[in-house]
Amino acid sequence: MAADPQCVFCKIVAGQIPSVKVAESDVAYAFMDIGPIATGHTLVIPKEHYVGVEDVPAEVAAGVFELAARVAPALVQAVGAEGMNILQNHGRCAGQVVMHMHVHLIPRRAGDGLQRPWPAGQADPAELKRIAEKVASTLSK
């Protein structure tokens, strides 16, 4: 199993740093965030070290999100949440602090004070089409 000896999440998977385990599968590990922004904030990580989502093999990404999908409803029920944010921050500019791909499960309640930090804009349909075509062209290579 590939690991980065300096990575805090790799150390958690290896048992070198304690964590409060929620669930695990062959490829993923879910544990309570020690710096929660809401009660029950949980992280789901691949057991192997991958920095960003583009580095994760499709089968491992599927396993991470499968575990997240199993944990999310149980977490909502356990903490009495009304909903959940499921986030994957990619890159420092997007808020990724630990450079090991991870998914945040953040239970939410009406009036909990957590707010999305981004305002919605108004899309230009021509720009949307140009971007979509560029992405599709890259995917077909």
Secondary structure, DSSP 8 states (H G I E B T S, - for coil): ----TT-HHHHHHTTSS---EEEE-SSEEEEE-SS-SSTT-EEEEESS--SSGGGS-HHHHHHHHHHHHHHHHHHHHHHT-SEEEEE---SGGGT--SSS--EEEEEE-TT-----S-------HHHHHHHHHHHHHHHT-
